[in-house]
Amino acid sequence: MKIKPLPNKKQMEKGVNITIINNQGKILILKRSFSEHSFPGLWDLPGGKVKNAETLQRAAKREAKEESGLSVKIEQNYFYIYHCKDRKLNIHGFKAKLINGDITLSEEHTELRWVSRDEWRGLKYTPSVRATIREFFKIKKAVDVVILNSKNQILILKRSPVESRYPSLWDFPGGGVREGEDLKEAAEREIKEEAGIKVKINDKYFYIFSCKSDPKIEIFAFKGYLVGGEIVLSQEHTEFKWISKAEYKNFEYTPGVASIINEFFKNKN
């Protein structure tokens, strides 16, 4: 009996789209050249196909560099997959923190913009990019601020026992980013509301915490320096402490703060 060979099924190809986030919480979009064969003149994200033996993260970092000239830190896990209906291609959406560099466009693109949640709509995008950006902006953004005093201690606040989330755990000044607010503006407002002190905040966040229990929330962590004022707590908190690196492991924190404080002291001399 002859055995018929199985038909040669084309394997599913992989691609990446990268949402590069700047310090205002805006993302980079690129306009495709009108000479491009596919989707000419539409708006795009840095991205492309994954090469043989290349990991998704490595492909994302390479494509970001090739198409924007920027150095970025790619998050370990993708947040979205777009399934191309007309091709055997899955495009993985990654978030990336902007590290440094000046934007240098490749021949594929002719224009760039940084867009916010309120600004991205109204432009024409490639199908996968529109879906990826829509998914990205579903994610709620929040901020936390690690505030240092002149003794190199950091400020922590104890959440009220009547709070519905994480009662009596220790926290940083922080909270949700309001519509129309950039990340630094939100951080400055939250400090004033929750601690009442004057703080000079770094322009750049140093860490992003993505909540595993709720993947639609991510917290941008900033570092700030006490300038002056007396601490006045809001109703959300009942106690405050200034603590050193030697003391920080003696307290129980909310999940986001636990991750941020570990990252902060890990990178602190």
C-alpha positions as CSV (number, residue, x, y, z in Angstrom):
1,M,0.0,0.0,0.0
2,K,1.3,3.4,-1.0
3,I,1.3,6.1,1.7
4,K,0.4,9.5,0.3
5,P,2.7,12.2,1.6
6,L,1.0,14.8,3.8
7,P,0.4,18.1,2.1
8,N,3.1,20.7,2.8
9,K,1.4,23.0,5.3
10,K,2.9,26.4,5.6
11,Q,3.9,27.2,9.2
12,M,2.4,30.2,10.9
13,E,4.8,33.1,10.6
14,K,5.4,35.6,13.5
15,G,5.7,39.3,13.5
16,V,6.0,42.1,16.1
17,N,4.5,45.6,16.7
18,I,6.2,47.8,19.3
19,T,4.5,50.5,21.3
20,I,7.4,52.7,22.4
21,I,6.3,54.9,25.4
22,N,7.9,58.2,26.2
23,N,7.9,60.0,29.5
24,Q,4.6,61.7,28.9
25,G,2.9,58.3,28.3
26,K,2.6,58.9,24.6
27,I,3.5,56.3,22.0
28,L,5.4,56.6,18.7
29,I,3.6,56.1,15.4
30,L,5.2,56.2,11.9
31,K,3.7,57.0,8.6
32,R,4.4,54.5,5.9
33,S,5.9,55.7,2.6
34,F,3.6,56.1,-0.4
35,S,6.0,53.9,-2.3
36,E,5.5,51.0,0.0
37,H,3.7,48.0,-1.6
38,S,1.4,47.3,1.4
39,F,-0.6,49.9,3.2
40,P,1.1,53.0,1.6
41,G,0.4,56.3,3.4
42,L,-1.1,54.6,6.5
43,W,0.2,55.0,10.1
44,D,2.2,52.2,11.6
45,L,4.2,51.1,14.7
46,P,7.8,50.1,14.5
47,G,7.7,46.4,13.7
48,G,8.2,43.6,11.2
49,K,8.6,39.8,10.8
50,V,10.6,37.6,13.2
51,K,13.7,36.1,11.6
52,N,14.6,32.5,11.8
53,A,16.1,31.5,15.2
54,E,15.2,34.9,16.6
55,T,13.1,35.3,19.8
56,L,10.1,37.7,19.8
57,Q,11.8,40.1,22.2
58,R,15.0,40.2,20.2
59,A,13.0,40.8,17.0
60,A,11.1,43.6,18.7
61,K,14.3,45.3,19.9
62,R,15.9,45.0,16.4
63,E,12.8,46.4,14.6
64,A,12.5,49.3,17.0
65,K,16.2,50.2,16.3
66,E,16.0,49.7,12.6
67,E,12.8,51.7,12.1
68,S,13.2,54.5,14.7
69,G,16.9,54.6,15.6
70,L,15.9,54.5,19.3
71,S,17.3,52.3,22.1
72,V,14.4,50.8,24.0
73,K,13.8,48.3,26.8
74,I,11.3,45.7,25.6
75,E,8.9,44.2,28.2
76,Q,9.4,40.5,28.6
77,N,5.8,39.5,27.7
78,Y,3.7,40.6,24.8
79,F,0.3,42.1,25.6
80,Y,-1.7,41.3,22.5
81,I,-1.7,39.0,19.4
82,Y,-3.2,40.1,16.1
83,H,-4.2,37.2,13.8
84,C,-3.9,38.2,10.1
85,K,-7.0,36.7,8.4
86,D,-5.5,36.8,4.9
87,R,-2.1,35.5,5.8
88,K,-0.6,32.8,8.0
89,L,0.8,35.5,10.4
90,N,0.5,36.3,14.1
91,I,1.7,39.7,15.1
92,H,2.7,40.1,18.7
93,G,2.2,43.5,20.4
94,F,5.0,44.5,22.8
95,K,5.4,47.5,25.1
96,A,8.8,49.2,25.2
97,K,10.3,51.9,27.5
98,L,12.2,54.6,25.6
99,I,15.8,54.6,26.9
100,N,17.6,57.1,24.6
101,G,18.5,58.1,21.0
102,D,17.4,60.4,18.3
103,I,14.7,59.3,15.9
104,T,16.0,58.3,12.5
105,L,13.4,57.0,10.1
106,S,14.1,54.1,7.7
107,E,13.1,54.3,4.0
108,E,9.8,52.6,4.9
109,H,8.5,55.7,6.7
110,T,8.3,59.4,6.0
111,E,6.8,61.0,9.2
112,L,6.4,60.4,12.9
113,R,4.2,61.5,15.7
114,W,4.0,60.9,19.5
115,V,0.3,60.4,20.3
116,S,-1.7,60.1,23.6
117,R,-4.9,58.2,24.4
118,D,-6.8,61.3,23.2
119,E,-4.8,61.9,20.1
120,W,-4.4,58.6,18.3
121,R,-7.9,58.4,16.9
122,G,-8.8,60.0,13.6
123,L,-5.7,58.7,11.7
124,K,-5.7,55.8,9.3
125,Y,-3.7,52.8,10.4
126,T,-2.7,49.4,9.1
127,P,-5.2,46.8,10.5
128,S,-2.8,45.2,12.9
129,V,-1.6,48.5,14.2
130,R,-5.1,49.9,14.8
131,A,-6.0,46.8,16.8
132,T,-2.7,46.9,18.8
133,I,-3.1,50.6,19.7
134,R,-6.7,50.1,20.7
135,E,-5.7,47.3,23.0
136,F,-2.8,49.3,24.4
137,F,-4.9,52.3,25.3
138,K,-7.4,50.0,27.1
139,I,-4.7,49.7,29.8
140,K,-5.3,52.0,32.7
141,K,-2.2,54.0,33.7
142,A,-1.2,54.9,37.3
143,V,1.8,56.5,38.9
144,D,3.8,55.9,42.1
145,V,6.6,58.2,43.4
146,V,9.6,57.1,45.5
147,I,10.4,60.3,47.4
148,L,13.9,60.7,49.0
149,N,14.7,63.1,51.9
150,S,18.1,64.6,52.7
151,K,19.1,61.5,54.7
152,N,18.5,59.3,51.6
153,Q,15.4,57.7,53.2
154,I,12.2,57.1,51.3
155,L,8.7,57.9,52.2
156,I,6.0,55.2,52.7
157,L,2.4,55.6,53.7
158,K,0.2,53.1,55.5
159,R,-3.2,52.6,53.8
160,S,-6.3,53.0,56.0
161,P,-7.8,49.8,57.4
162,V,-11.2,50.9,55.8
163,E,-9.7,51.0,52.3
164,S,-11.4,48.4,50.1
165,R,-8.1,47.5,48.3
166,Y,-5.0,46.4,50.3
167,P,-6.2,47.8,53.7
168,S,-3.3,48.5,56.2
169,L,-0.6,47.7,53.7
170,W,2.2,50.2,53.0
171,D,2.1,52.3,49.9
172,F,3.8,55.2,48.0
173,P,2.1,58.5,47.1
174,G,0.4,57.7,43.8
175,G,-2.8,56.9,41.9
176,G,-4.5,56.8,38.6
177,V,-3.7,59.1,35.6
178,R,-6.6,61.3,34.7
179,E,-7.8,62.0,31.2
180,G,-5.7,64.7,29.6
181,E,-2.9,64.4,32.2
182,D,0.6,63.3,31.4
183,L,2.5,60.9,33.7
184,K,4.6,63.6,35.5
185,E,1.5,65.9,36.0
186,A,-0.3,62.9,37.6
187,A,2.6,62.2,39.9
188,E,2.8,65.9,41.1
189,R,-0.9,66.0,41.7
190,E,-0.9,62.7,43.7
191,I,1.9,63.9,45.9
192,K,0.1,67.1,46.8
193,E,-3.2,65.2,47.5
194,E,-1.7,62.4,49.5
195,A,1.3,63.9,51.3
196,G,1.0,67.7,51.0
197,I,4.7,68.2,50.5
198,K,6.8,69.9,47.8
199,V,8.8,67.4,45.7
200,K,11.1,67.7,42.6
201,I,10.3,64.8,40.4
202,N,12.6,63.3,37.8
203,D,11.4,63.8,34.2
204,K,11.8,60.1,33.4
205,Y,10.1,57.2,35.1
206,F,12.5,54.4,36.1
207,Y,10.2,51.3,36.1
208,I,6.8,50.0,34.9
209,F,4.9,47.5,37.0
210,S,2.2,45.5,35.2
211,C,-0.4,44.0,37.5
212,K,-0.7,40.3,37.0
213,S,-4.1,40.2,38.8
214,D,-5.4,42.9,36.4
215,P,-3.4,43.1,33.2
216,K,-5.3,46.3,32.2
217,I,-3.5,48.3,34.9
218,E,0.2,49.4,34.8
219,I,2.0,51.7,37.3
220,F,4.8,54.1,36.2
221,A,7.3,54.6,39.0
222,F,9.1,58.0,39.3
223,K,11.8,59.2,41.7
224,G,11.5,62.5,43.5
225,Y,13.4,64.6,46.0
226,L,11.8,66.3,49.0
227,V,12.1,70.1,48.7
228,G,10.0,71.3,51.7
229,G,6.7,71.3,53.6
230,E,5.1,69.2,56.3
231,I,3.4,65.9,55.6
232,V,-0.4,66.1,55.7
233,L,-2.0,62.7,55.0
234,S,-5.3,62.2,53.1
235,Q,-8.1,60.0,54.3
236,E,-6.6,57.1,52.3
237,H,-3.6,56.8,54.7
238,T,-3.2,56.8,58.5
239,E,0.6,56.8,59.1
240,F,3.9,57.6,57.3
241,K,7.5,56.6,57.8
242,W,10.9,57.6,56.3
243,I,12.8,54.4,55.9
244,S,16.3,53.4,54.8
245,K,17.5,50.6,52.5
246,A,18.3,48.5,55.7
247,E,14.7,48.9,56.9
248,Y,12.5,48.5,53.8
249,K,12.1,44.7,54.1
250,N,10.4,45.0,57.5
251,F,7.1,46.2,56.0
252,E,4.3,44.7,54.1
253,Y,3.5,46.5,50.8
254,T,0.9,46.5,48.1
255,P,2.0,44.3,45.2
256,G,2.9,47.2,42.9
257,V,4.9,49.0,45.6
258,A,6.7,45.8,46.6
259,S,7.9,45.4,43.1
260,I,8.8,49.0,42.7
261,I,10.7,49.3,46.0
262,N,12.7,46.1,45.2
263,E,13.6,47.5,41.8
264,F,14.6,50.9,43.3
265,F,16.9,49.5,45.9
266,K,18.3,46.9,43.5
267,N,19.7,49.7,41.3
268,K,20.7,52.0,44.1
269,N,24.3,52.3,45.2
